[in-house]
Amino acid sequence: MTQSEKYTAAAYLVVFLAVLVYVVIIGSKLQRLQREVEQLVSRVRESSADG
């Protein structure tokens, strides 16, 4: 493998890792938002049931 091929492979690896980290962060935020929406829905249902 030539030096330029090594640099190219390293660049692809860095980009892949950056995208992977981004997807993990977005996924965790999405899970948190889903939990918050579920909590809000349950609050609305409780308040509408109460009166």
KEKE-3310 file (N, C-alpha, C; in steps of 0.2 Angstrom, whole numbers, plus 5000, padded with zeros to 4 digits):
npx = (5004:5003:5009:5000:4989:4987:4985:4973:4964:4965:4959:4946:4942:4942:4931:4921:4920:4917:4904:4898:4898:4890:4878:4875:4874:4863:4854:4853:4848:4835:4829:4828:4819:4808:4805:4801:4790:4781:4780:4773:4761:4756:4753:4744:4733:4731:4727:4716:4707:4705:4698)
npy = (4994:5011:5027:5037:5030:5025:5037:5041:5030:5032:5044:5041:5033:5042:5050:5041:5037:5049:5051:5040:5043:5055:5049:5041:5050:5058:5048:5045:5057:5057:5046:5051:5062:5055:5049:5060:5065:5054:5056:5068:5065:5056:5065:5074:5065:5061:5073:5077:5066:5069:5080)
npz = (5000:4996:5001:4999:4998:5011:5018:5012:5016:5029:5030:5026:5036:5047:5043:5043:5056:5062:5056:5062:5076:5075:5072:5083:5093:5088:5088:5102:5107:5100:5107:5120:5117:5113:5125:5133:5126:5128:5141:5142:5135:5143:5154:5149:5146:5160:5165:5157:5161:5174:5174)
capx = (5000:5007:5008:4994:4983:4986:4982:4966:4961:4964:4954:4939:4941:4940:4925:4916:4920:4913:4897:4895:4897:4885:4872:4874:4872:4856:4849:4852:4843:4829:4826:4826:4813:4802:4803:4798:4784:4777:4778:4768:4755:4752:4751:4738:4728:4729:4723:4709:4703:4703:4693)
capy = (5000:5017:5032:5041:5025:5025:5043:5040:5025:5035:5050:5038:5030:5047:5052:5036:5037:5055:5050:5035:5047:5059:5045:5039:5056:5059:5042:5046:5063:5054:5042:5056:5066:5050:5048:5066:5065:5049:5059:5073:5062:5053:5070:5076:5060:5062:5080:5076:5061:5072:5085)
capz = (5000:4995:5007:4998:4999:5018:5020:5009:5020:5036:5029:5025:5043:5051:5041:5045:5063:5063:5055:5067:5082:5074:5072:5090:5097:5086:5091:5109:5108:5098:5112:5125:5115:5113:5132:5135:5122:5131:5148:5140:5133:5150:5158:5146:5148:5167:5166:5154:5165:5180:5174)
cpx = (5004:5005:5002:4988:4982:4983:4974:4962:4960:4959:4947:4937:4939:4933:4920:4915:4916:4906:4894:4894:4891:4878:4870:4871:4865:4851:4848:4847:4836:4825:4824:4820:4807:4800:4799:4791:4779:4775:4772:4761:4752:4750:4744:4732:4726:4725:4716:4704:4701:4698:4692)
cpy = (5006:5022:5035:5036:5025:5031:5043:5036:5028:5041:5047:5035:5036:5050:5047:5036:5044:5054:5045:5039:5051:5055:5043:5044:5058:5054:5043:5052:5061:5050:5046:5060:5061:5049:5054:5067:5060:5052:5064:5070:5059:5059:5073:5071:5060:5068:5080:5071:5065:5078:5090)
cpz = (5000:5001:5005:4999:5007:5020:5018:5014:5027:5036:5029:5032:5047:5049:5043:5052:5065:5062:5060:5073:5081:5075:5079:5094:5095:5089:5098:5111:5106:5104:5118:5123:5115:5121:5135:5132:5126:5138:5147:5139:5139:5154:5155:5147:5155:5168:5163:5158:5171:5180:5168)
residu = (MET:THR:GLN:SER:GLU:LYS:TYR:THR:ALA:ALA:ALA:TYR:LEU:VAL:VAL:PHE:LEU:ALA:VAL:LEU:VAL:TYR:VAL:VAL:ILE:ILE:GLY:SER:LYS:LEU:GLN:ARG:LEU:GLN:ARG:GLU:VAL:GLU:GLN:LEU:VAL:SER:ARG:VAL:ARG:GLU:SER:SER:ALA:ASP:GLY)
# end
